Amino acid sequence: MASLSTHLLRSSSPFASPLAAFFCIFLSLQLLPRPVLSQCSNVPVIFNFGDSNSDTGGLVAGLGFPVNPPNGRAFFGTSTGRLSDGRLVIDFLCFGNMISDEAFRNAVYMIDIGQNDLADSFSKNLSYVQVIKRIPSVTIEIKNAVKFPLIRCRTYCSSVPTSANSQIAWFSRLGQIENARKVFDQMPQKNIVSWNSIIAGYFQNNQPAEARCLFDRMPERNTVSWNGLISGYVKNRMVKEARKVFDTMPERNVVSWTAMVRGYVEEGCISVAESLFWQMPERNVVSWTVMLGGLIRDCRIDEARRLFDMMPVKDVVARTNLMAGYCQEGRMDEARELFDEMPSRNVVSWTTMVSGYVQNQRVDIARKLFEVMPEKNEVTWTAMLMGYTQCGRIVEAAELFDAMPIKSVIACNAMILGFGQNGEVFNARKVFEQMREKDDGTWSAMIKVYERKGCELEALDLFTLMQRQGIRANFPSLISILSVCASLASLDHGRQVHAQMLRSQFDSDVYVSSALITMYIKCGDLVKANWVFDRFSPKDIVMWNSIITGYAQHGLGEEALQVFYEMCSLGIATDDITFVGVLSACSYTGKVKEGLEIFESMKTKYLVDPSMEHYACMVDLLGRAGRLKEAMDLIEKMPVEPDAIIWGSVMGACKMHMNLDLAEVAAKKLLQLEPRNAGPYILLSNIYASRGRWADVAELRKDMRSRKVSKSPGCSWIEVEKKVHMFTGGEIMPHPENPMILRMLEKLGGLLREAGYSPDGSFVFHDVDEEEKVRSLGHHSEKLAVAYGLLKVPAPMPIRVMKNLRVCGDCHSAIKLIAKITGREIILRDANRFHHFKDGVCSCKDYW
């Protein structure tokens, strides 16, 4: 069973999903060892202190214990519950020769009843007896739960050493190995069970060296001791040490052999496990099941079937394992045949079949089976729910979610992601807010929804709240927030995330390094991006592409080409994204000759077929250089029809070189392809305006209104002390500190005039007088952001400004002079590229 669970969690197949992970946890419960229960002379009756949200009763019922539910509120077998809760209750009832107030208090705290009156009373440090007297409802529940005074639970245990052994096991499971050792050291008489318990505790707490030390000190050992050593090494992924013990132990039994086979299976050494399995002098159902799981894990499903057919006893676990293997391979007919032939089925078997249909995109069949299940648990409900969310059927998912008797954290997380994928951000946040318990996956899911739907500021706010509440960010949430930082160019937050990744040792992951490079590039810190790139080895194609694209966006065409040639010299295969980056670098820096040579050699030398994106880069390259006729010739020779990106490049080149005739042709093509896109209207309108054709401008705007096409307003933003400040042109949504910003602009205006700056009215695309044009130019959003940066960002730190549109020519000229007269470095990222302004010069060399 453990082998199958491990296989499902590690597999790269579609079955390896959060649903598979959740399902494997439930499978593991079916073979849960019961060392504490085995030490009790009688089976304890379990009681549930919790309210309607408690799941302890459901867990222990699922493990086969008798349950007397207080007021009928336990969920019996419909809830898997939290493993630690139920086990602690069992330990508590078996605990020892008496139950002290302190022991009772600790037990109650550990079974997580923090939402009712009992916990409130204990927070006042009351004793057990005082609590019972104070809360009549609890008295009634306990009387219903047990048929004897609680203080007499000591009669269930046979001796004082047994009690101490239970304490050792209890503390070990809690991760309190020091307390377990204290109990062990204080025992006046230690029997072999005591030694085995403390050794198992050290293994359980990932201290195999100390466990071995104690094993070597044991006055006597039995086969259980040796088997515990083997199992401990296996659990700590030390299979070589386990094999040494196995080879030297004086006597082996079927448990010894099975533990060793399991160790090899879990390490992926299936052939070694198989060889050892066939050497076993005797085998039990567990041995067969472990080997069966190993073959399934190794994707040898047909051999697994032959082994299954040889099994002398085929229990429900073995049948369910094989059924899960068929589902994993997509062989649903064989899985269903096995399911139909099962002499008896439990809830796990039903859930496996439902999950198999879900994972193989046969949700409707899964739902039919789900409806006829004799009993359902949280895993079953969650499996069905995730089937709907993963295939985008959010309405049915929401209906099922509302009907769920118990909404687990995993189910809620699935709904958050499902609503997010469907664009229902409000509903996703509603589920998030209504959750009483959240795990790191909950926060990660909500941040991911915000990131994917363009709600970057909300994602940052939630990430900040997450940190304030002491929740440690997991890998997916850090990746999502890195993407948000890149989008907003939030360098301060990006650096903070990078620091967290270093502390968590995530930075050694190649995917993380690529994301960090992209983040630093988009935040304008190319030096740091280079640092991440240079220190990582070996580099994959994504990292090379990231740095090439970064150089291109920053206008460093020569550096981009150098990296490209270095990459090729190292024998790293290029891909289509590589050439998009290289050709963009040539386009942004006017390297027409180099760009043409690389484009012509793509197929012959690098074996990469040019796609639409590469043709778009070439049209842009030729168009920027003013070679519009060659650009049009290339479009006519394309093997496919040009798309909106191609005609958009033509349109941009026409605006740059004021080619009105070709612009009108390109605009018509664009409006046919994307009638709701405001871009071609704006570009053509700007060309008309620059020619003084105001009647044509008015006609275009009238056409936009009739078609209900709206233009995205120009906005810029800047991050100051981890807060993003947004600016829009004119009087729309003025900044809270607008008066101070306007005074800075007025001051800059005087300095600019002294330096010879004259506003270029050709960049005002409205029919207004010259005075109004000058005022309009002075309040462009990028100038407002730069002024705010001068006020708030201390020298010599660079001022980093982002804009959602292409920077206008007048602002470009003005910011060059502002950088010169203030002695500041200003980095501006517009919709196309970066501009580094310093000492009156821009990195783009005025070619953009």
N, C-alpha and C positions, 0 to 999 in steps of 0.2 A: 504494500500500500504506500509506504513512504517513497518507494522508487517511482511509482506512478505519479504521486504528488509532485515530487521533484521534477520529473520529466515534464509535467504540464506547466510548471512554473518557469522552466528554463527554455522550453521549446520555442523556436522561432516561427512556428506555424500559426495560422489564425486562431487556433484553440488557446494559444498562450495569451491570455488577456486578463484584465482584472476579474472577470467572471470565473475564469479557470482557477485563478489563485484563490478566490473565495470558496469555490467548490472544493478545492483540494484540502482546505482547512477542515471542512465538514467531513470529508472522507477520513481524515486523520483521526477524528473523534471515535470512529467505529473500532479502532484498534488501540484506544487509549489504555496504557497500563494503569493498574490500580494497586500500587504498592501499599497505600494507606489502608484501603478497604481490606486487603488480605490480612492485615494485622489485627483486625477487629474480630472478636469471637462471634458477634452477631451483626447482621446488616443494619446500619443506622437508618433511622427515618429522617429524611431531609425536610426542613421547613424553610419557608420563604418569608423574610422580613419585609420585602419590598412592596412598592405600590404597583399599579397596573403596568408600569414600564419595566418592572424587574424581570430578569430573565434567568435567575438562578434556578428556579423551580423547573423551568423548561429544560435547562441543561442536564440537571441530575436525572430527570425523567428519561431524557434521551440516552443517558448512560446506563439505564437499567435499574436505577434505584427506585424504591417506593416513595411516593410523594404524598403528603397530606397538605393540600394547598390551603393557606389561610384565606378564609372567605371565598374560596374557589377562584382565586385570582392568578394562580400559577398557570403557565401556558402549556404545561406538559410537553409533548413531543413537537410542538409547533415552533419551538425556538431553540436554536443551537446555543444561544447565550454566550457569555464570556467564559472562557475556559478557566481562568484563574478564580473567578467568583465561586463556581460550584465546587472546585477542588478544595478551596479554602474552607467552605462550609463542611465538606466531608471531613477534612482534617480536624476541624473544630469539634465535631461531634465524636471523633475517635480520640480526642486529644490526650487524656491522661487520667490520673487518679482523682483529680478535682479540677473544676473550672473556676479560676479566680476572676475577680472583677477585671483585672488588667488583661487577662487572656481573652475574656469575653469582649472587652472594649476593642482590643486590637482586631479580633475577628470581625466584629461588626464594621469597623472602619474599612477593613479590607474587602468586604463583600459589596462595597459601593452602594450604600443606601442613603446617599447624601441628599436626597430630595424629600425626606419625610421627617416626622417628628422625632423618631428614634435617634437619628443622627444629631438633631438639634439638642436633644437632652444630653447626649454624650459630650457635645461640645462644651457643656457646662460641667463636665467631669463628674457626672453622677454615676453611681454604681449600677450594676445590673438589677439588683433588687429595687433600688429607688426608681429606676426606669419603669419596671413592671408596675409598681404601685402608682406611678405618675400618669401612665398612659393606659387607660382601660382597653383601648382597641388592640394594643400590642399584647396585653394579657390574654385577651380572647383568642387572638391569632395563635399564640404559642400553645394555649390549651388545645386548640384545634389541631395543631401541628404535631404535638407529641403526647403520648398517653402516659407520661411519667414526669416527675419533676426534673427539670433540666440539670440540676446539680448532680443527679445520679447517672449522668452520661458516663461516668467513670466505669460503670459496670460493663461497658462494651469492651474494655481493653483488659488484656490478661496480666500485664506486669508493668513495673516501672520502666525497665529497659525499653519495652515496646513504646511507651509514651515518649521517652527521650528520642528514640529513633524517628517517631512521627514528627517531633519538633525539628530534628535535623533535616528531614525531607521538606518540611514546611518552609523553614528559613531558606533552604537551598532554592526552592521554587520562587521565592520572593527576591532572589538575588542577594540575600543577606548571608553570604557564606561565612562571614566573621562570626555572626551569632550562632550559626550552625556549629562552627568549630568550638565555640565556648561551651555549648551544650555537650558536645562530644568529649571535650577535655575534662569537664566536671563530672562525667559519669563515673561512679565508683567501680562499676563492673561493665566492661565492654565485651559484648559477644560479637560473633562474626557478622551478624546483621548490622551492628553499629558501625563496624569498619566499612562494610560494603556501602552503607548509607552515606557516610561522610565522603568516601571516595567518589561515589556517584554525584554528590553535591559539587565537588570541585570540578568534575568534568562538565557538569551542567552550567557552571559559572565560568567556563572557558579557562580553567587553570589546570591543564593536563599535567604539567610538571609536578605540581604539589600533589595531585592525585596519585601519580606514580610513586612519589616519595612515601606517601602513606601506605600504598600497596606493598612496597618493599619492607615496611616496618611491621606488617601484619604478623601477629604471633602464629596464626594458622589461616589457611585459605581453603576454600572449597571451589567446586566448579563454577558456582555462581560468582565468586570473586573474580576468577579468571574471565568469565564471560562479561562481567561488568567492566573490566579493563579493556577488553576488545571493543565493546559497544561505546565506551567513553572515547576511545581514540577515533572510532568511526564518526561519532557525532562531532568531533573536533577536526574532521577532515584530515586525519593522520593515518591513512590506510596502511602505509608502510610499517609504522610502529605496531598497528593492530596485527599485521601479518606476522611480525616477529613474535609477538605474544602467542598468537595462534599456533605457530610452529613449535614453540617451546613449552606450552602448557602440558601438564602431566596427563590430563584426561579431557577428552572433548565429548560433548553431547550434541544433539541436534541444534540446540540454541547457539553453540559456539560456531558451528558450520554456517548456520543461517546468518549470524551477525557478520561473519566475514564475507559471505556472498553479498549481503546488503551493502557492506562498505565499498566493494568494487562496483556495484551497480550505481551507487550514489556518486562515485567518482567518474562514472562514464566508461569504466573498464569492463565492458559487457562480456567480451570474449574471455577475459580472465575469470570473471564471475561464473560464466557458463562452464568453463573447464572445472572449476572448483565444485560447482553444483553437481556435476555428474560423478565426482569422486566421493560424494557424501555417502557414508555407510547406511544412513537412514534419512528419510525426509518426512516432514509433516506438512500440513496445509499451508503454514506460513512460509516455509522454504519454497514450495512450488509457487506461491503467490509472489514472493520477492523476485524470483527468476522470471516469472511471467511479466512482471512490471519492467524488469530490465530489458527484455526483448522489445516490449512496446516502446520503451524510451529510445531504443536504438532504431526505431522505425522498421523493425523486422516483424511486422504484424502477422505475416503468414506463418513464420516460425513460432510466434507466440501462440497462434491457433493450434499448431501441431502439439506444442507443449501442453496447452490447455486440454486437448483431447486425451493426453496421456495421464493427466492428473487423476489419482485414485478417488479423491474427494474434491468435488467442485462446490465450494461454498458461494454465498452471495457476493463476497468481496472479490473473489477471482472472476466471477462472471461479470461483475460490474467493471472491473479493471479492463477486461478484454473488450467489453462494450465501449468503454471510453476510448480505447485504442482505435477501434473501428471508426468512431466518431471523429477522432483526431485526423485520421487518414481520409475522411470524407466518404467512407464506405457505409453510408447510412442504412442501406438495405440489409447488409449483414449484421449491423448493430441491432436493427429492429428485430431481425429474426432471432438473434440471441436473447433479446429482451422478451420476446413473445414466448420463448421456450423455457424461461426461468421458472422453476417450480415454486419459488417464493421470491417476492420482491419487497425491498424495503424502500424508505423514502429516498435513500441515496441512489438506488437503481432508477427510480422514476426521474429523479432530478438529473441524473447523468444523461438519460435519453432526451429529456427536454432541452438540456444544455447543448447536446449534440446537434439537434435540429436548429437551435438558435445560431450556433457557431457556423453552421453550413447554410445560413440564409434561408432556412425553411421555417419561417416564424409561424406561419399559419398552422402547419402541422404540429409545431411545438405547442401552440395554444390549445389545439384540440386535445392533445395528450395531457396538458396541464389541467384542463377542465375536468377530466375523468380521474385524476389522481385521488386515491382514497384519503391521503393526508398530504399536506404541504407544509414546508418549513420556510424559514427566511431565505435560505439558499434558493429554493425553488421559485419563490416570488421574485427574488432579485434576478435570477437567470432569465425569467420570462420578461421582466421589465427591461433588462439590458438588451434583450433581443429586439424589442421595439425601438429603444433609443439608438442602437447601433445602425438600424436601417432607416432611421429618420422618420419613423411613424410616431410622432410625438403626441398626437391626440390620444391614440390607444395607450401609449405609455403613461400619459397623465391619468387616464381613467383607471388603469391598473394600479398606479401609485396611490391614488385616492382610496382604492379598495383594500390596500395592504393592511393586514391587522397590526403588523409591527414594521415600522419604517426604519430599517437599519441604516447606519452611516453610509455603507456602500451603496445602498439603493438611492439614498438622497444625493450622493455624489454623482451617480449615474444620471439622475434627473437634472441636476445642475448642468452637466455637460450636454445632455440631450436638448434641454431648452436653449442652451447657448448655441449649439449647432444649428438650431432652427431659427436663430435670430431673436429669440424671446429672452432678452437680457433681464428684463424686469421680473419675469417669472423665475428665472434662475436665481436672482438675488432674493426673491421671496422665499424660496425653498431654503436657501442659505441662512436667512435670518430666523426661520422657524425651527431650525435644528437645535435641539438641546445640547447634543454632543457633536463636536466637530473634530476630525482628525486632520493631519497635515494634508491628506488628499482632498479634503473639503476646501481648504483655503486654496490649494493648488488649482482645483477645478474652477473656482470662481475667478481667480486671477487669469486663468487661461481663457475663460469666456470673455472677459473684458479685453484681453490682448487681441484675440481673434476678431472681435467686433469693433475694433478701433476706439475703444474706451480707455485710452492709455492713462489719462489722469486718474480715473477711477481705479485702475489696476495698481497704480503707484500708491494711492491712498490706502487701498486694502492691504497691500504689502507692508506699508508702514504700520497699520493697525495690527497686523499679524505679529510683527516684531515687538510692538508694545505689549502685547498679551503673552509674550514669552514663547510663542510657537516657533519651533525651529523649521526654517524653510527646507523643503525636500528638493530633490533634483529637478522634477518637472517645473515647480514654481520658480526656481532660480533661472531656468532656461526661459520661461515665459517672461519674467521680469527683465531679463537681459534684452529680449526682443523689444519690450516696451521702452527700455532705456535707449536702445538704438533708434527707435522710431521718434522719440521725443528729443533725442540728443541730450539725455539727462546724464551727464558725465559723472556727477557726484554720486547718484544712486548706482550707476554702473560700476564705479570703483568700489562702492560698498558691497555689491553683490560679488565682485571679483574677490574681495577679501574673505567673504564667507565661503566661497568655493575653495580658496586656498586652505582655510581652516578645516574644511570638510574633506579635503584632498580630492575634490572633484576636478581640479584643474588638469589632472593627468589624463583625463578623457579627451579623445581627439575631437569629439563633437562639441564639447564644452569649449575647447580652445578655438575652434572655428567660430563659435558664437561670440566668444570674447573678442576675437579679431574684428568681426563684423560690427560689434557694438562700439569698439574704440574708433573704428573707421568712420562710422556714422556720427559719432560724437566729435569728430574732427581731431582726434588725438592719434595721428598716424605714427608718432614715435612709440607710443605704448603698444599699438597694434603690431608694429615691427618687433617689439620686444617679445610679445607672446609668440609670434611666428618663429623667431630665431631660436627661442629656447626649447621649442617642441621638436621631438624627433622620435620616430619617423613621421613625416608629414604625409597626409593623404591628399587626394585630388581636391577635396573641398577646401582645405587650408590654402593650397596654392591658388585656387580660384578666388578665394576671399581676398588675399593680399593683392593679386593682380587687379581685381575690380576696385579695391581701395585706392591703389595708385591712380587708376583711371579717373575715379570720382574726384580725386584731389588735383587733377590736371598734371600729374607726373607721368607723362607718356613714356619718356625714356626709361624711367625706373620700372614701369610696367613691362616694357619690352625686355629689359634685362632679366627680370624674374621669369618671364615666359621662356626665354632662351636657356636660362639655367635649368628650368624644369625639364625642358626637352633634352638637355645634355645629360641629365641624370637618368634618363630613360623612363620618366613618368608619363604614362599615356594621357594625352589631352582629351577633353570632351567638348561638347557643344558650348557649355558655360564658359570654358576657358577662352574660346574664341570670341564670345560676346564681350568679355572683359578686355581682351587685347584690342579688338576692333574699336570698342568704345574709347579706349585710351588713345588710339590713333586719331579718332574723330575729334575728341576734346582738345587735342594738341596740334591739329592740322598736319599730322603725318600721313599725307595722302599716299605717297609712294610706298611707304612701308605697309600701310593698310591694304593697298591693292595687291601687293606681293603675297601677304599672308592669306588674304581671301582666295586668291587664285591657287594657292598650294594646299588649302584645307583638305580637299578630297584626295589629291594625288600624293601628297607627302604625309599628311596626318590622318588620313582615312576617316575624316569627319565630313558628312554631307552637309552643305550649307542649308540652314533652315530659314524660316521667315525672319527670325530675330537677327540673323547674320546679314540678310539683305537689308533690313532696316538700318543696321549699323553702317553699311556701305552707302546707302542713300543719304544718311545723315552726314557721313564723312565727306562725300562729294558735294552735298548741298551747302554745308558750312563753308567749304572752300570756294563757293560760287560757281561750281561746275554743274549747274542745274541740268544742262543738256545731257551730260554723261549720266547723271542720276536717273533721268527719264529713260534713257536708252537701257540702263540696267533693269529698270522696272519692266520694260517691254520684253526683256529676255528672260525674266523670271519663269521658272517651271510651274509656278502656282499663281493664282490671282493675288495681287497685293491686298493686304489687310489695312485696317485703320492705323496701325503703327507706321506702316510705310508711308501712307499719305499724310500722316501727322508730321513725319520727318520732312516731307516735301513742303508742307505748309510752313513749318518753322523756318526752313531755308528761304522761302519766298518772303517772309516777313523781314528776315535779316538783310536780304538783298533787294527788297522792295520790288519784287517781280509780281505785279498785280495780276497779269493775265494767267500765269501758271497757278497763282494762289486761288483764283476763282475756280479753275479746273479741279484742283486738289480739294477745295472746300466742298464742291458738289459731290465728289467721290466720298468724302468723309460723312457728309450728311445722309448719303444713301446707306452707308455701313452703320453709322451710329447716329440716328436722328435725334436722340435725346442728349447727346454730348454737346456741352456748351463751347468746347474748345475751338472748333472751326469757326463758329460765329464770332468769338472774341478775337481770334487772330485776323480774320478778314475785316472785321470792324476796325481793328487797330490800323490795318494797312490803309483802309479808306480814310480814317481820321488823319493819318500822317500825310495823306494827299489832299486833305481839306474837303473831301467828298462827304459832307455832313448829312446830306439827304440820303445817301446810301447807308450811312451809319444808322440813321433813324429807321430806315426800312428794315435793316437787319434786326434791330432791337424789337421792332414791332412783330417781325416774324418769330422771334424767340418767345415773345409773350403769348402769341397765338398758339404756339406749339407747347407752351408751358415748360420751356427749357430755362433753367435757372443757372446763374453763374456762381461758382464758389467764390466768396469774398476773399481777397488777399489778406493773409494774417501771418504774423511773425511771432516767435516766442523766444524767451531766454530763461535759463535756469539760474536762480540766485539762492544760495543757501538751501539747496534741495527743494526749492519751490519753483514751479514753472509759471512764468508770467506771460500772458497772452496779449497781443496788440493787434488791432485792426485799423485800417486806414480811416482818415476822416474823424467824424464824431461818433462812430458806431462803437458802443460798449467801451467808453473811455476807462483807462486804468485808474484805480483809486488814487494814485499819486500823479495824476495827469498834469496838474498845475506845475509841479516841480519839473516834470519832463518837458513841458512846453518852454519853461524858462531856460532849460539846458539847450533845447533846439534853437531858441532865439540867440543864445550866446554862440552856439556853433555856427549859425547863419552869418553872424558878423565876422567870425574868424575865417569862414569859407570865402566870403566876398573879398576879404583882404588878401586871401591866397589866390584870387583870380577865378573863383568858381562862378559860373553863370548857369542858373537852372535851364534845362533843355525842355522847352514847352512841347516839343514833338512827342514826348512821352505822356502827355495828358490827352486822353482820347475822348474829350468832351468839347463841345462848341461853346467855350467860355473865353472871357478876356484874359490878357496876359497876367494881370495881377492875381486873378483867381487860379490860373495855371500854376503860378509860383507858390501860392498858398497850398494848393493840392499836392504838389510835388514834395513840399516840406513836411507833409504829414503822412507819407507812405509808411506802412507798418514796419518795414525794416529800419527806417530812420528812427522811429519811436523806440524800437527795441535797442538800437545802438546807443541812443541817448540814455536810456535807463541803465544799460550796462556801464556806461561811463560814470554814472552816479553811484552804482552799487558794487561793481566788481573792482576790488583793489588792484592797483598796479603791483607787479608787472604781469598779473594773470591775464591770459587772453580773454577777450570778450567773444563769446560764442552765441551766434544768432542763427535761428532756423526760419525758413520761409516756405510756405506751402506751394508757392508759384515761382516762376522764373524771376530773378531779380531784374528790375528795369534798368535801362542804360543810365538814366540820370542818377539813380541811387548808387549804382556801381561807381560812377565818377565821383559822387559826393563822398562815399565811404572811403575811397582811396585817399582823398585829401584829409578826411577826419583822422584816419590812421596816422597820417604824416604830421599834422599840426598838434595832435595830442600825444604822439609818441607811443601809441598803443597798438598791439596786434589784435586785429578783428578777424574772426573766422565766421564766414557766412555760408550756410548750407541752403541752397535753393532746391527747387524741384528736380534739377538736373545734376548738380555737381557742387563741389566746394570752391569757395573763393577765400584765399588767405591774403588779407590786406596788411601790408607792413611797409612803412617808410614811403608811402605814396604809390606803391606798386602792388598789383594783384598777381597771384600765382597763375591765373589763367592767361596772363599777358594780353588781356583785352580780347581774347578769342574764345567767345562762349555763345 
